[in-house]
Amino acid sequence: MTPTARLLLMLLGSVSLAGTVHAQGFDMGKSGDQQIQVYSDNGIEWHSEDMRVIARGNAHAVRGDMTVNADTLTAHYRKGPKGDEIWRLDADGNVTIKSPNETATGAKAVYDLDKAVFVLKGAPSRLVTPTETFQASEQLEYWELKRMAVLRGDAVATQDGKTLKADVLTAHFKEKGAKTQAAKPAAAKPGATKSDGGSLEMQRADAYGHVALATSTETVTGDRGDYNAESGIATVSGSVKIIREGGNQLQGGYAHVNLNSGVSKLFAEAPGGAESGKRVQGVFIPHKKGDKDATEEAGTKGPPGFVGSVPGARR
């Protein structure tokens, strides 16, 4: 470590932010009375009038089990009741925000420690948990207190062979293994210095704009969607298409998809919607044997596919 980098570490040794301890995920913003230590390979700039310090070259900001790495880190600080305290970190170049079980990466990041929110930018910005991967081309936000990620621009979430795409995705998390109605996290214990481990697991996701839900056997597209990871139920609405292997298609206004059972239901409009007179339409492509149409093999003449429609069934 260079002498300048050691100087910064010594001066920031008294920096701390009070807050509650979270038992999982990213928690640099609210993780008890822990110091933030900053390291760098190529020295430090101290701008006392602007109340900021800049660490350059393989820079790290460490707090408990959390680390922010970047080519350049700028720490903004202020006077607090316990001395100088960092309230924001700006990271530029090859950014990695890492907890024991999750990793977020991007080209640039702003970590607001007061709000416990970080925003990653760059194509792509990624968030990886033990069970899911999230990616966005414009921006990825993570809200610590809400356990929520917001992805903007070509947003993609993948989980166990399932892919959800949209213009904007909002993912809500819980502690891995916790029940839906989990108790609120307990207040920080006196002298607590680190989180209790655990990891994030997606509980549900909401999708907006150019939605596409894909599995190994079918793709469901529409204008808006939501997915409950616990029940395996997804709903998609607005100009819905269900496309299955072989080219078979269903078109309607609302789809109810059970990803666990593989059963998809399509309706003309969402439950409770006004009667529109629209119909659900299906396009089915029969199987072929060699160069002959399957309908011909069965003795039935006809085109290689057929179009059928049914009244707008409602639940």
Backbone torsions as a table, in degrees:
resi	resn	phi	psi	omega
1	MET	NA	137.8	-178.9
2	THR	-73.6	158.6	177.8
3	PRO	-56.9	-39.2	-179.7
4	THR	-64.2	-41.4	178.9
5	ALA	-64.6	-37.2	177.5
6	ARG	-65.9	-35.3	178.5
7	LEU	-62.3	-44.6	-180.0
8	LEU	-62.6	-43.1	-179.4
9	LEU	-60.8	-40.8	-179.9
10	MET	-66.7	-42.3	-177.7
11	LEU	-70.8	-30.0	179.4
12	LEU	-92.3	6.8	-177.7
13	GLY	-62.6	-26.1	-179.1
14	SER	-93.6	2.7	-177.8
15	VAL	-73.0	130.6	175.8
16	SER	-153.3	156.4	177.6
17	LEU	-130.6	126.0	178.3
18	ALA	-76.5	150.3	178.1
19	GLY	174.1	-176.9	-179.6
20	THR	-91.7	157.4	178.5
21	VAL	-93.5	130.4	172.8
22	HIS	-99.3	148.1	-174.9
23	ALA	-91.7	1.1	-177.3
24	GLN	-160.2	163.5	170.4
25	GLY	71.5	-162.6	179.3
26	PHE	-75.7	133.1	-176.8
27	ASP	-149.4	29.8	-179.7
28	MET	-64.7	-33.1	-176.6
29	GLY	-70.1	-37.5	-176.0
30	LYS	-134.1	79.2	-175.2
31	SER	-135.9	42.7	173.8
32	GLY	80.8	-172.3	-178.3
33	ASP	-83.3	69.0	-179.5
34	GLN	-111.1	145.3	176.8
35	GLN	-75.5	151.4	169.5
36	ILE	-105.8	121.7	179.9
37	GLN	-110.7	137.5	-177.0
38	VAL	-120.2	132.4	179.4
39	TYR	-125.4	154.9	172.5
40	SER	-158.9	159.5	-179.5
41	ASP	-91.2	-29.8	-170.4
42	ASN	-113.3	23.8	172.7
43	GLY	97.8	176.9	-171.5
44	ILE	-132.4	141.8	169.4
45	GLU	-111.6	129.4	179.8
46	TRP	-111.3	114.7	177.9
47	HIS	-106.5	87.3	-172.5
48	SER	-66.8	-35.9	-179.3
49	GLU	-68.6	-35.4	177.8
50	ASP	-87.6	-5.1	-179.9
51	MET	55.7	55.8	175.8
52	ARG	-151.3	154.0	175.0
53	VAL	-128.0	146.0	-177.1
54	ILE	-122.0	122.4	177.8
55	ALA	-106.4	129.3	-174.8
56	ARG	-121.0	142.4	175.3
57	GLY	83.7	101.0	178.3
58	ASN	49.5	53.1	-175.2
59	ALA	-83.1	144.3	179.7
60	HIS	-134.4	138.4	167.7
61	ALA	-118.7	123.2	-172.8
62	VAL	-122.3	132.7	173.8
63	ARG	-142.9	109.6	-177.5
64	GLY	61.1	-123.7	179.5
65	ASP	-91.2	1.7	-176.6
66	MET	-100.7	141.6	178.2
67	THR	-138.1	137.6	170.9
68	VAL	-115.8	120.3	-180.0
69	ASN	-115.2	144.8	177.9
70	ALA	-167.1	167.2	173.4
71	ASP	-64.4	-40.5	179.4
72	THR	-136.6	133.4	175.9
73	LEU	-122.0	132.5	174.6
74	THR	-116.4	120.2	179.7
75	ALA	-103.6	120.4	176.3
76	HIS	-95.5	128.7	-176.6
77	TYR	-129.1	171.0	179.9
78	ARG	-151.2	168.8	176.5
79	LYS	-78.3	132.1	179.0
80	GLY	-129.2	176.1	-178.0
81	PRO	-64.6	-22.7	179.9
82	LYS	-110.4	16.3	-177.7
83	GLY	113.9	-168.7	179.5
84	ASP	-63.9	137.2	180.0
85	GLU	-134.6	137.7	178.5
86	ILE	-80.2	130.1	179.4
87	TRP	-115.6	-13.2	178.0
88	ARG	-151.8	143.3	173.9
89	LEU	-120.8	128.8	172.3
90	ASP	-107.5	127.9	-178.1
91	ALA	-120.5	133.2	-178.7
92	ASP	-130.6	128.4	174.2
93	GLY	84.8	115.5	175.3
94	ASN	51.1	54.4	-174.9
95	VAL	-79.7	134.4	171.9
96	THR	-134.2	124.8	174.8
97	ILE	-112.4	120.0	-167.7
98	LYS	-132.3	132.1	169.0
99	SER	-111.5	179.1	-179.4
100	PRO	-59.0	-28.2	-174.5
101	ASN	-124.0	-8.6	-177.5
102	GLU	-128.3	151.8	178.0
103	THR	-138.5	132.7	174.7
104	ALA	-121.4	137.6	-177.6
105	THR	-135.4	153.7	177.8
106	GLY	-175.5	-176.2	179.5
107	ALA	-85.4	-36.2	179.4
108	LYS	-141.5	157.4	178.2
109	ALA	-152.6	149.2	169.0
110	VAL	-124.3	123.7	-179.1
111	TYR	-113.0	105.5	178.1
112	ASP	-87.7	104.2	-176.0
113	LEU	-74.0	-26.6	175.9
114	ASP	-65.2	-46.9	-178.6
115	LYS	-85.6	-9.6	-176.3
116	ALA	57.4	50.2	-179.5
117	VAL	-136.1	134.3	168.5
118	PHE	-121.6	147.5	-178.8
119	VAL	-124.0	121.9	177.9
120	LEU	-104.3	140.3	175.7
121	LYS	-130.8	158.1	-177.7
122	GLY	122.4	152.6	-176.3
123	ALA	-110.2	112.9	-5.0
124	PRO	-95.9	160.2	166.3
125	SER	-100.0	135.7	-172.1
126	ARG	-130.8	149.1	172.6
127	LEU	-133.2	124.7	-177.0
128	VAL	-122.3	123.8	173.7
129	THR	-109.9	175.9	178.5
130	PRO	-62.0	-20.9	-175.5
131	THR	-122.1	-12.5	-177.3
132	GLU	-138.7	160.3	172.4
133	THR	-130.5	134.7	-179.5
134	PHE	-125.1	144.2	-177.1
135	GLN	-148.8	142.8	177.9
136	ALA	-144.6	149.9	-177.6
137	SER	-91.2	-22.3	-177.0
138	GLU	-105.1	-53.1	-172.4
139	GLN	-160.9	143.0	174.9
140	LEU	-129.8	123.3	179.2
141	GLU	-111.4	142.9	171.3
142	TYR	-129.5	126.7	-178.1
143	TRP	-107.4	108.3	-174.2
144	GLU	-61.7	-49.0	-174.0
145	LEU	-68.2	-32.1	179.6
146	LYS	-89.8	-8.0	-175.5
147	ARG	51.2	54.7	-172.5
148	MET	-139.1	139.5	173.7
149	ALA	-118.2	140.6	176.8
150	VAL	-122.4	123.2	-178.8
151	LEU	-113.1	132.1	-176.6
152	ARG	-126.1	129.2	177.7
153	GLY	88.5	108.9	179.0
154	ASP	47.4	47.6	-175.7
155	ALA	-73.8	137.9	-178.4
156	VAL	-138.2	132.4	172.2
157	ALA	-125.3	131.0	178.7
158	THR	-123.1	139.9	-179.9
159	GLN	-153.0	116.6	171.5
160	ASP	49.5	50.9	177.1
161	GLY	81.8	0.8	177.6
162	LYS	-108.7	141.7	-179.3
163	THR	-128.1	131.0	176.3
164	LEU	-119.7	122.7	-179.8
165	LYS	-120.4	151.3	177.5
166	ALA	-171.3	170.8	172.6
167	ASP	-66.8	-40.9	179.1
168	VAL	-135.6	133.1	176.0
169	LEU	-124.5	138.0	173.0
170	THR	-119.8	120.0	-178.6
171	ALA	-112.5	131.5	178.9
172	HIS	-110.3	135.6	-172.7
173	PHE	-116.0	161.5	168.9
174	LYS	-136.1	170.0	175.0
175	GLU	-70.0	134.2	-177.6
176	LYS	-56.3	125.6	179.9
177	GLY	90.6	-8.8	-179.3
178	ALA	-80.2	152.8	177.5
179	LYS	-78.7	161.8	-177.6
180	THR	-58.1	-44.1	-178.2
181	GLN	-92.9	49.6	-178.1
182	ALA	-68.1	149.8	178.3
183	ALA	-68.9	157.1	179.3
184	LYS	-68.2	148.3	179.9
185	PRO	-58.8	140.4	179.7
186	ALA	-71.5	157.4	178.6
187	ALA	-66.5	156.2	-178.1
188	ALA	-63.2	138.1	176.2
189	LYS	-79.2	146.5	178.5
190	PRO	-56.4	132.0	178.2
191	GLY	80.5	5.7	179.7
192	ALA	-62.7	137.3	-175.8
193	THR	-121.4	-8.9	-178.4
194	LYS	-156.7	162.7	177.6
195	SER	-74.8	166.8	-175.6
196	ASP	-88.7	12.1	-179.1
197	GLY	88.9	-143.6	-177.4
198	GLY	79.4	174.3	-178.7
199	SER	-148.8	165.6	179.6
200	LEU	-85.8	144.6	175.9
201	GLU	-139.7	129.5	-177.3
202	MET	-64.6	131.9	178.0
203	GLN	-97.9	-43.6	176.5
204	ARG	-157.3	163.8	178.8
205	ALA	-140.7	143.9	174.7
206	ASP	-117.4	137.7	-175.2
207	ALA	-126.2	139.5	-176.2
208	TYR	-134.7	125.2	173.4
209	GLY	83.3	119.1	177.5
210	HIS	50.1	52.5	-176.9
211	VAL	-76.5	137.3	175.2
212	ALA	-142.7	118.5	176.9
213	LEU	-109.6	119.0	-173.7
214	ALA	-122.2	136.0	171.2
215	THR	-122.0	-171.8	-179.4
216	SER	-71.7	-15.9	-175.1
217	THR	-117.9	-18.8	-177.2
218	GLU	-155.5	161.7	175.0
219	THR	-128.9	131.2	178.2
220	VAL	-114.5	125.5	-179.8
221	THR	-120.4	155.3	179.0
222	GLY	-179.0	-166.9	-177.2
223	ASP	-92.9	-30.9	-177.5
224	ARG	-147.3	147.3	-179.8
225	GLY	-152.5	163.5	172.0
226	ASP	-145.2	150.8	-176.1
227	TYR	-136.9	126.0	175.9
228	ASN	-100.2	108.5	-175.1
229	ALA	-69.4	-24.9	-178.6
230	GLU	-75.5	-41.8	-178.7
231	SER	-91.3	-18.5	-176.0
232	GLY	77.1	13.4	-178.7
233	ILE	-97.4	131.3	175.0
234	ALA	-124.9	144.4	173.0
235	THR	-125.2	142.2	179.0
236	VAL	-133.4	137.1	-177.9
237	SER	-134.1	157.7	176.7
238	GLY	85.1	102.4	177.7
239	SER	51.1	55.3	-173.7
240	VAL	-81.2	138.7	170.6
241	LYS	-129.5	136.1	171.8
242	ILE	-114.5	117.0	-177.2
243	ILE	-114.8	121.4	-178.8
244	ARG	-109.8	170.2	178.8
245	GLU	-55.6	140.3	-178.2
246	GLY	92.3	-5.7	176.9
247	GLY	93.7	-1.0	177.5
248	ASN	-63.3	139.1	-176.6
249	GLN	-134.4	146.0	169.0
250	LEU	-124.8	141.0	-179.7
251	GLN	-129.0	136.7	-180.0
252	GLY	-167.7	-158.4	-177.0
253	GLY	-110.8	-15.0	-175.5
254	TYR	-156.4	131.6	179.9
255	ALA	-123.1	140.0	174.9
256	HIS	-118.3	113.8	-171.7
257	VAL	-119.2	124.3	174.7
258	ASN	-99.8	103.7	-175.5
259	LEU	-73.6	-17.6	178.0
260	ASN	-79.7	-42.4	-178.5
261	SER	-91.7	-18.5	-177.3
262	GLY	80.6	11.9	-179.3
263	VAL	-95.6	124.9	178.0
264	SER	-115.5	136.3	177.6
265	LYS	-121.0	137.0	-177.4
266	LEU	-123.9	136.7	-178.0
267	PHE	-130.3	161.0	-179.3
268	ALA	-69.1	-36.2	176.7
269	GLU	-148.8	167.9	-177.7
270	ALA	-66.4	152.3	177.2
271	PRO	-55.0	134.1	-179.8
272	GLY	86.3	-5.0	179.2
273	GLY	-76.2	160.6	179.8
274	ALA	-70.1	148.3	176.9
275	GLU	-61.0	125.3	-177.7
276	SER	-110.1	-13.4	-176.8
277	GLY	78.7	0.5	179.8
278	LYS	-75.8	160.1	-178.5
279	ARG	-123.2	156.0	172.4
280	VAL	-87.3	133.1	-175.6
281	GLN	-121.9	141.9	178.2
282	GLY	-126.3	140.2	174.8
283	VAL	-119.7	116.2	-174.2
284	PHE	-118.2	131.0	179.9
285	ILE	-105.2	114.8	-178.9
286	PRO	-69.9	154.3	177.4
287	HIS	-67.8	149.1	179.3
288	LYS	-113.7	150.0	174.5
289	LYS	-119.3	110.2	-173.8
290	GLY	65.2	-130.7	179.2
291	ASP	-98.5	4.2	-176.9
292	LYS	-101.4	147.1	179.4
293	ASP	-74.6	141.4	-177.7
294	ALA	-61.1	-32.0	-179.7
295	THR	-68.0	-31.7	177.3
296	GLU	-70.9	-37.2	178.1
297	GLU	-61.0	-33.4	179.6
298	ALA	-85.2	1.5	179.0
299	GLY	87.1	12.7	-179.1
300	THR	-113.0	119.8	178.7
301	LYS	-82.3	146.0	177.7
302	GLY	168.2	175.7	179.3
303	PRO	-70.0	166.2	-177.1
304	PRO	-68.9	-7.6	176.3
305	GLY	-149.4	170.6	175.7
306	PHE	-143.2	157.2	-179.8
307	VAL	-115.0	126.9	177.6
308	GLY	-127.3	151.4	178.9
309	SER	-137.3	148.7	178.9
310	VAL	-129.0	156.6	178.1
311	PRO	-58.6	158.3	-178.2
312	GLY	-68.5	88.4	-179.6
313	ALA	-64.1	146.6	-179.4
314	ARG	-129.1	152.2	179.3
315	ARG	-86.2	NA	NA
